[in-house]
Amino acid sequence: MSHAGGYVADSRIRLVEWLPWLLALLCYVFAPSYLPLGSYVLTMILFALSLDLVVGYSGIITLGHSAYFGMGAYLAAILAARLTAEPLLGLAIATLGAGLLGFLTGIVILRTRGLALLMLTLAITSLCLEIANKATGWTGGADGLGGFTMQPILGLFKFDMFGKTAYLYCLAVLFACWWLVRRLVYSPFGASLTGVRENNQRMNSVGAPVYMRLVISYTISSALAGLAGALLTQTTQFVGLKVLGFELSGELLVMLILGGIGRIYGAFVGPLVYLVAQDYLAKQFPEYWYFGIGLILVLVVLFVRGGILGIVDAGIAKWRRKSA
């Protein structure tokens, strides 16, 4: 597992890193009734991966990442409803649109730090939410935007009612983005981001272009968030104001904390545990499921440093000590 605390020169993919993809394929084969939930989980993993790039690796604290997720979701929906419902074109436009928004907002807000930065990210999300709410002719306002049907992927693979195509579609997109983020994290650019996060002043003193590196990181993260939003729109064929809500940003940060911030695979573990626990607790205890989620989060934060992956690291370290 990669960790944000250091730069690993060997970026070759290890055997254990194929395990999540094997499990995803096994779920497709042996749990077909859970494929719609699986598609949503894969989408949120991609969203969490985009957030981890700025929070875990760049040290940019944000509670407004849903602005870019929602931007991508609405762009994909508007394109499908008004022009063309071609999925890959929708993904491309949503990714570019969210990335452009991330760049334009990033060059402003990243000149600030701390509480000011946090409040500005919230302000951007609030503005996007209000625009989406008022522009009813384009977004559907509070009623949301639906009524469109996505075309087959590459003209060959139709979206079916059982969610099989949507699941594999989300899995393929997530794999491509994981590969991109992994390459980025293991590159010299990724190492410099870690340096900025660990000691901003020292990186400035050695002449590193800290501000521009943060802007680039924020832009890439925003583009990936928009891509995740477009995936959600295309697989559900609906978008509503919830995609721009503060609650979504908060939930995403909780997922990342659960999995482990600053670790590529924390973005995989956190959303999976959170959403599966949410699904189970909502069925078993519909009135108190939030309490269960909160209890899990409190236990992880208090007793497990580094999230759930911290447990894995502690177990491996203990096993190695006994084997030595």
N, C-alpha and C positions, 0 to 999 in steps of 0.2 A: 504493500500500500504506500502511495506517495504521501508525503507530509509537507506542509508549507514551511516547516522549520528549517529545511535545507534543500539544497539543489543536488539532485542525483544525476550524475553525468550519464549513466547507463539508462537510456530511455527505451530499451527493448521491452516488449510486452512479455511479462512472465506468465507462466501457465495458469497460476491462480486467478489472473485477471480475466480469463475467459469464463470463469465460473458464473458470473451474473448473466452472461449471454446464453450459456447452456441452460440455466434455470429458467430464463425467459422462454426459451424454445420448449422446454418441458411443460411449462404452464400452458403454452399454446396447444400442446398435444393432449395433456391429461386434465386440464381444467377449462374446457371450452365455455362453460356457463359463466366464468369470471372474466372473459375477455373484454367486455365493456369497461369493467373496473380496471383491468390490466392496462387498457389503453390510457385511461386517465392517470394511472400511476406512472406510466412511462412519460407522459407529458409533464407531470409534476417533477419527475426526476430531471428532465431537461431544464425545466424552470429553475430548480434548485441548483443545478450545475452552473447555470448562468449567474446566479446570485453568489455562489461560492467563489467565482472568479474575482468578484470585486470585494466581497467581505473577507473571505478566507485568505486570498493570495495578495490582494492589493491593499487591504486594510481600510477600505472605503465603507463606512457605516451608513446603511440606507434602510429606510422603512417604506420606500416608495417604488420598489421595483415593479410593482403591478402596473405602473404607468406604461411600461414598455411591453409587458405581456398583453395588456389591454389594447395597446396600439396595434400590435400584430394581429390580435383576434378580430378587431373591428375592420382592419384593412382587408383581411381575408374574407370576411363576411360581406363587406360592401362590394368587393370585386366579384364575388360569386353571385351576389344578388343582382348586380347591375350590368356587368360586362361578360365575364366568363367564369365558369366554375371549374376550370382546369386546376387540379390540386397543386402541382409543382410550381406553376406560375404564381399561384396564390402564396405559396411558401416564400418564393423569392421576393415578391413585392412586400410582403409583411416583414420579412427579415431586413430588407433595405430601409423600409419606412421606420421601423423601430430603431435600427442602427443610426439613422439620421437624427431622430429625436434624441437618442442617447448622446450623440456627438454635440448637438446644439445646446442641450441642457448641461452636458458635462463640462464644456468649456467655461460655463458660468459658475456652476455650483462647486466644482472641484478647486476653485480658488479659495474656498472656505474650508474650515475644519471643525470637528467636534459637533456641538449642539447646533450651530448655524447650518452645517451641512445636512444634519439630520432633519431639521425643520424645512429646509429647501426641498429635500426629496419628498417630504410629505406634501408640500405646497404644489409641486409639479403633478403629483397624483391627484390631488384635489381639483386642480384646474382641468386635467384631462377628464376626470369624472363628470365635472359640471358641463364641459363642452359636449360630451357624449350624451348627457341627459337632456340638454337643450336642443341639440341638432337632431330632432326626431325624424326629419325627412330622410336623413342618411342612416342614422343608427337605430331608429325605432324607440329611442328614449327609454323610459322605464319599462316598456313592454318588450324590449330586446329586438333583435333582428334575426329572422329565420325565414322559412318558406323557400329556401333554395336547396337544390340537390347537387351534390358534388359529382363531377364527371369521373369516369374510371381513371385510375392512375395509369399514366402512359397509354391511355386508350384501351387498356387490357384488363385491369383489375377493378371490378365494381365494388363499391362499398355495400356490404350485405347487412342484413338485419341482426346477424349474430355477432358482429364485430370482429370477424376473422381478418378481413382485409385491413380494417382500421388498426388492429393490434400489430400486424406485421409492418404496416406503414409507419406507425409510431416507433416501432423497434428499429427499423432501418434508419430513420432520421436520427434517432437517439444515438445509434452506433456511430454514424458519421460525425455527429457533434462531439461525442466522447473522444473519438480519435483526434479531432481537431484540438479540443481543449487539452488533451493529454500531451500532444506535441507542443502546444504552447507552454504548458506548465514546465515541461522538461527542457525547454529551450533557454538560451541565455536571457531572452526577454522575460521569461517566467521567473528566472532566478533574480533578475533585477526588480521585479515586482515584489518578491519576498523581501528583498533588501529595503525597498521603500517602506513596506509594512513594518519591518523590524526597527528601522532607524532612518527616518526621513531626512533628518539633518545631515547625517553622515553621507547619505547618497548624494545630497546636494553639494556637499563639500568636495566630493571627488569628481564633480562635474557631470553627473548623470542627469539627463533631462527628465526629472521626476514628474513634472506637471504633464508633459506630453505623454509619458508612459501611462499615467493614470487615465488620461483622456482616451487613449487607445484601448486600454483595458475596459474602461466603462462603456465605450462604444461597442466593442465586441460582445460584452455581456448583455447590453441592451438588445443587440441584434439577435442573440440566442434566445433571450426572453420573448422577443416578438415572434420568433420561429415557433416557440412552444405555444404561444397564444394562438397562432394560426393553426397549429395541429389540433388544439382543442376545438376551435371553431369548425374545422373541416370534418372531424370525427363525430361531433355531436350535431353539426349542421344548424347551430344556433349560437348566438352570443348575446349576453346581457350585461348590465352595469356591474355585476359582481366581479367581472374580470378586472375592473379598475378599482376595486374596493380596498380600503386599508386592511380589512380583515384578511384578505388573501396574502398581502405582504407579510402580515404578522404570522399567519400559519406557515408560510414558506420559511421564515426565519426559525420558527420552532422546529420544523422538519430538519433543517440544516444543523441546528444545535443537537438534536437527537442523534443524527448520524455522525456528526463530527465536522466542525468547521475547519477549512483549510486542508481538506483531504478529498481527493476526487471522488472516492467511493462513499464518503459520508453523504454526498448528494444522492447516492443510490439507496443507501440503507435507511436514511431518515424518512423520506417520503413513503417508502414501502411500509415501514413499521407504523408510521402515523396513520396512513390511509387504511391499512388493513385493520389496525386497532380501532379506528373510527368506525369502519364498516361493522365490525363485530360488536363493539359496545353499543352502537346505535340500534342494533337489532335486539341485543339482550337487555339493555337498560336505556330505552329511548329518552327517558327524562334526565338521566344522570351521566350520559356518555362523556360530556365535557369534563366532568369530575375525574373520570378515569384517565383521559388524556392529560389533564393537568397533573395528576399524581405521577404518571410516567415521566413527564417532563421534570418535575421537582426531584424525583429520585435520580434521574440521569444527571442533572445539573449539580446536585449535592454530592453524589457519591461516585460518579463516573467521569473523570477528567478526560476530555476529548471525545465525549459522546459514546455511542454504542461501539464504534470502532476502537475506542479506548479500552473497552472490555477485551476485545480481540487482542489488542497489543499487549495488555497486561497478562492475558493467558499465555500468549506466545513467549513472552519474556520469562514467565514462571516456568514454563516447560523447558526452555533452554537452560535455565539455571539448574534445574533438576537433572537435565541430561549431561551437563558439563562435569 
